Each structure stands twice: as C-alpha cells, then as structure tokens.
Amino acid sequence: MIRLRWLAMVDLVNLQKAVEVENYALAAELRDEINKLETESLAASANALVYENIQYAFRLGQKGRHKVFVYSGVICGMDPVCCISSSLRESACIDKLTRGSNQPFYQVLVDVHVDPDLLVAYVPEENLLAPDGPNKGRFDHPYLSFLFYGMDAAGDFIPIKQLREKYNRPRHEVPPIDEDA
C-alpha cells in the first residue's frame, strides 16, 4: 500500500513536468496511471480493514482436533483467509469446503505421538473442533518450547510474547485453581 502511494507521488511529479513542457499525451497517460494506483490503494486499505476485525474461533495455544483426520494439535498461527497458492488450494480441494477459502485458516502443530510425519498443518476453521473441556493430556511437538511458555490450567499452551505480537492477539491463560480456598 505504501509502495502504491509512493508510485502515485512519483507519477504526480512526472505529470506536473509533462504539463509544464506541454506533453499532454504523456500527461493523460500519467493521470490514468495515478487514478489506477489510487484505486488499488483504496481497495488494499478496504481489504485491510475487513480483516483487521475478524473474529477467530480459536486462540493461539488452544488445543483442538481435526474433524476429518482426527489428529490433535495446538494453534500456533492464523490467517483471516486461506493464504496458500492457488495450486496448493486446488490440490487440497479448498473450494469444496462449505465455507471455501474465505474463512480463517490456522497453522496447527500436530502431536508427534499421533502422526510423527506431520509436524505442521494448515487447517480451515470449519475442520477444527475444540475440546469439550480441559485437556491436560500428553501433547508433544519439537516446536512447543520455542513458541509457548508452558501449559495453563485448562491444558492449553501459553504463547510467547513474539507470537502474540505477530498475530496481534492478547495473552490468554486459565489460572490454576487454588485448592486451599
């Protein structure tokens, strides 16, 4: 978006020079290019606003289960819409999903005890199921210690600050229950 505005400013300077030397054909081309760049910039701004307030059903560090393949995983990233290439989208049949590619997609760390060959999966929101209650069962993955501080009282993982900042998400942690109270 910044690049589009910079290009429009450069074209504006060139437009001014073209008018000064009375090269009106070039001035008309530059005017049309500026209009095109401003339209693209406006569209990019509108798209950014749409995705800025998207509501995700899952949190960073939350455990979940894949609806189809039944593996358990932990959310370690999220996109407001499907961000994989069109060829991968086609091979994964994303357009055949109920909500298609226009739904949140999550990067999920897969439990190595369930599937040691699949470390990270890219999963549409409609294919993720949240646990019914606290899940403090075993979960193992080589990236856990890099992305999370540890487990909270509900069995979900507490994301490190850099991960929360990358996705602009708040810290969520279920505090331990004080059994002495």
URKACOR-V88499 format. One record per helix or strand of 2 or more residues. SS is the DSSP state (a for helix, b for strand). FROM is the first residue (numbers start at 1). TO is the last residue. If there is no record, write none. Layout:
BEGIN
SS FROM TO
SS FROM TO
END
This chain:
BEGIN
a 2 20
a 24 52
b 63 66
b 72 79
a 86 91
a 94 96
b 105 110
b 120 124
a 125 127
b 128 130
a 144 147
b 148 151
b 157 159
a 161 166
END
